[in-house]
Amino acid sequence: MEMRTYVVAMAAFVALTGCSGADAVDEPLGEVESAATGPTCSAQRARGAVNKFQKGMHDAIAFAEGTRGVGNDGYNIGFAYKRFSSCARHPNVNTCRGICSTASGRYQFLKRTWDPTARAIGASTFEPENQERGAQYLIAKVRRVTVPATRAMTAAEFTNALNKLSYEWASLPPGRYGQPVKTRAQLRSTYCAAVGGC
């Protein structure tokens, strides 16, 4: 069977049957191989993409998602901690480990979330600076959370932000989707450390 036909057939199979447990299908939804060369996932690329207070919130999200400090500080980490070697584009690999997900990058963007986000921010790649801008877009424009640009968030502002952002990131309290979450205290500590104190 031709590879492209195989991939389309497998994607249709997963869509119809779902995947879980031992019967899980771990195949890319898009092309079989993504671009696999180039140092495009270097965490250094993200420096300065957003201000330090925005980055503090992003660090708290990455900590909750389990990507902070893993691989290239999470920028090359997919669902279930699968690593990818290029950030030329969202890898779009549907990984099944009890549940199936295309979540990728430091902020675990689903492919269906990344595509409109990338269009909105004018990003043609999945490189770290674009992942930062994409996270900020989801925070500010989609979830309508204002992260002050010149000061740390108060405890009340931070709690309100987590409540709104928990609809986007399942690992944030109060835990809307049944997956493990970090506590507000852990996230507040991570945020305050990242911004130089609260």
N, C-alpha and C positions, 0 to 999 in steps of 0.2 A: 504494500500500500504506500502510495506517495506520502512523504512526511507531512506536507501541508494538509492533505485530506485526513491523515491520522489525527493531527492536532485539532482540527475542526470537529471530527467525530468524538474525540475524547472530551472536548469542551461541552459538546451537546450531551454526552453521557453524564458528566458531572452535573450539568444544569438540571437534567431530568431526574437523576437518582440521588443527588447530594453525595456527600462523602463523610464517612466517619469510620473510626476503628480500623480494623485490618483490611477493609475493602477500599480504603482511601486511595484516590488516584492523585498522584503528585506530578502533574504535567503543567507546563505553561499554558496560559489561556491564549496568548498571542503567538509570536514566532517562537520556534523551539530554542534558538540561541539568541540572547541579547548581545549587544556589543560587549566584549569581554576584555578589552584592552584599555590602557591609559590610566593614569593616576588621578582620575576625576573625582574620586570619593574622599580625597584628603580633607580632613577636618579644618586645615588651615584656610581652605577656600571660604569657609563660613564667617571668618573674622570680619566684623564691621557690616555685615549684611543687615543687621537690626541693631537698635541701641541696647545698652547694657541692661536696662530694666525689662525690655521685651525679651532679651536673651535669658534673663533670670527666670521668667515665666516658662520659656521654652525648655530650659534646663530641668525645671520641676516636672514638666510633661514628659520629657525624655527619661527622667528618673522613674516616673510612674510606669511608663511603657517598657522599662527594662532595657533600653537601648543606650543610655548614657554610660560612656566609658567602655562600651563593647565595640570591638572591631575598630573602625575609624570613627570613634565616638558616636557610633550608631548610624552614621550616614550610609553605611553599606550593609545594614542588617535587615533581613526580611523576617517574616513571621516565623516563629519557632526557632529563632536565632540562625536562620540560614544566611550565609554571607554571599554577597555578589561582588564582582570585581570592577564593575564599571557603573558610573552614575550618568552615563550618556543619556539614559532614559529610564523611566520607571521600569523595573524588571518584569512586572506583570506575571509573576509565577504564583500559581494557585497552590499553596501548601496546605496539606490536610494533616492535622494533629488533633483529632477529636472534633474540631471544627475546621472549616476551610477558609483561607484568607489570602488575599493578595497584598496584605499590609507590608509596606517596605519603607526603609529609611528611618532616620532618627525619630520621626513623629508618626511612623507606621501608617503612612498614607495608603488607603485602598486605591486601586487603579481607578475605580469609578469616582473617587473623590479627587485624585490627583489631576486627572485630565481637565476638568473645568477650572480647577485652581490654577493649573499651569497656564491655561488660556487667559485667565483673569489677571495674572501677574506678568504675562508676556514671557514666560519661561519656555525655552526649547529643550532644556536638559533637566535632569534630576540631580544635578550637582548640589553640594552642600549649601551654597549661597541661595539657591532656589528653594531648597527644602526649608531654609529659615524664612524666606519671604512667603513661602506657601503656608507655613505654620502661622505666621503673623496675619496673613489674609484670613485664614479660618477663624482665628481668634477675634480679629477686629470686625471683619465684614460679614462673616457667616454667623458667628455666635455673639456678636455685638458686645464684646468685652473691651473696655478701655484699660490699657496698661499705661499708667502715667509715664511720660518720657523723661521727667526730671527728678523723680523721687521714687522711693519704694512704695509699694501698695500697703495700705493699712491692713490689719488682720481682717477687718470686716470686708474690705474691698477684695482681698484675696479669697476669702470664703465664698463671696458672691460670684467671683470669677470662676472658681472651681465648680460651683453648682451649674453654671451655664456651660462650661467647657466639658463637663462630664457627659453631655449629649454627643460630643465629638470624639472624646477619648474615653473608652470604657474603663480604663484603669484609674480614673480619677474618682474621688468620693463625690457623691454618696454611693457609687457603684450601681449604675442603672441597668447594666446588662448581665449581671451575674458572674463577672470574672473577678479575680482577685484585685483588690485596690490597695493603694498606699493610704496611710492616714493623712488627715489634714495637717497634723503636727509635723510629720515627716516631710511633706511637700513644702510647708511654710519654712522649715529649717533649710531645705535645699534652695529655695528661692532666696531667702535672706542671705545665705552664704554666697550665692552667685552675684548678688547686687552689692555686696559689701556691707551688709547689715541692715536691719529694719528697726 
